[in-house]
Amino acid sequence: MSEQRILYECVWCRRVFEKDKLSKVSETRCPYCGFNVIKKSKAGRTKLIETSKIDTESKGLIS
């Protein structure tokens, strides 16, 4: 089972980095610009959610 990487993003400079880039002393500061607000980065992909489908026969009953 592979471990999922957790990515963080600086709110100021928008650079994305992994947790290993953070130092133990300042775990809330960006390693690039030093800004003190970081957040977990969201995945850059979308999820396709399939909803329930109404067949053509039941559509005629609803109309």
Buried (B, 14 or more C-beta within 10 A) or exposed (E): EEEEEEBBBBEBEEBEBEEEEBEEEEEEBBBEEEBEEBEEBEEEEEEEEEEEEEEEEEEEEEE
